[in-house]
Amino acid sequence: MTVKIETFPASGVRPIASGAAVKSSNTVAGDSSSAAVSAVGASDRVQLTGDAVNLQQLEKTLAAVPRSDAGKVERLRTAIDNGSYQPNPAAIAARLARFEYAMA
């Protein structure tokens, strides 16, 4: 089934003439887009869920945590440079296994 819309020209969307006012689709009929916005009433309020509050607190806590321990990075870099770094393959494997188990 085909529906033909008669109100638009065959060439497609009509361009807006320069200098013409553009009406917002968000305005209510009869309201002017240049009218002042009234203040929120005293009875209006927003209440966040407990999960949203916890998420906000977690985001603040994570923002305060440094991305890396600069001191530890420098100690490791120095140990690698002077050849004294001795990785423990068993400990690395155990931690990888624990990580994989936790992700499952």
C-alpha positions in Angstrom: 0.0 0.0 0.0 1.4 3.4 -0.9 0.4 6.7 0.7 1.2 9.9 -1.1 1.5 13.0 1.0 0.1 16.0 -0.9 1.3 18.8 1.3 5.0 18.7 0.4 6.3 19.6 -3.0 7.7 16.8 -5.2 11.2 18.2 -4.9 11.3 17.1 -1.2 11.8 19.2 1.9 11.3 22.9 1.5 14.2 25.2 2.5 13.6 27.8 5.1 13.8 31.3 3.8 16.7 33.3 5.2 15.6 35.5 8.0 12.5 33.5 8.6 11.6 32.6 12.1 11.9 28.9 13.0 9.4 27.6 15.3 10.6 25.0 17.8 8.8 21.7 17.9 9.1 21.7 21.7 6.8 24.7 22.2 3.3 24.4 23.3 0.6 25.7 20.9 -0.1 29.3 21.8 3.2 29.8 23.7 5.8 32.1 22.4 9.4 30.6 22.3 10.7 34.0 23.4 8.6 34.1 26.6 10.3 33.8 29.9 10.4 30.4 31.5 8.7 30.3 34.9 10.5 29.1 37.9 10.0 25.6 39.1 7.2 25.4 41.7 8.1 24.8 45.3 6.3 21.5 45.3 8.4 20.1 42.4 11.4 18.0 43.4 13.7 15.3 42.1 14.5 12.2 44.2 17.3 9.9 43.2 17.1 6.2 43.9 19.5 4.6 46.3 21.4 3.0 43.4 21.8 6.4 41.8 23.2 7.9 45.0 25.6 5.0 45.5 26.7 5.4 41.9 27.4 9.1 42.5 29.5 8.3 45.6 31.4 5.6 43.7 32.2 8.0 40.9 33.5 10.6 43.3 35.6 8.0 45.1 37.0 6.7 41.8 37.8 10.2 40.5 40.0 10.7 43.6 42.0 7.5 43.1 45.2 8.1 41.0 45.3 6.1 37.8 48.7 4.6 38.7 51.1 4.5 41.6 53.9 6.7 40.3 56.3 5.5 43.0 55.8 1.9 42.2 56.1 2.4 38.5 59.4 4.2 39.1 60.7 1.5 41.4 59.8 -1.2 38.8 61.4 0.9 36.0 64.6 1.2 38.0 64.7 -2.5 38.8 64.2 -3.5 35.2 66.8 -1.0 34.0 69.5 -2.3 36.5 68.5 -6.0 36.0 67.4 -6.6 39.6 63.7 -7.2 38.7 62.9 -10.9 39.2 59.2 -11.7 38.3 57.6 -14.6 40.0 55.9 -16.7 37.3 53.8 -18.8 39.8 52.4 -15.7 41.5 51.6 -14.1 38.1 49.8 -17.3 36.9 47.9 -17.5 40.2 46.7 -13.9 40.0 45.7 -14.4 36.3 43.7 -17.5 37.2 42.0 -15.7 40.1 41.1 -12.8 37.8 39.7 -15.2 35.1 37.7 -17.1 37.8 36.2 -13.9 39.1 35.2 -12.8 35.6 33.3 -16.0 34.9 
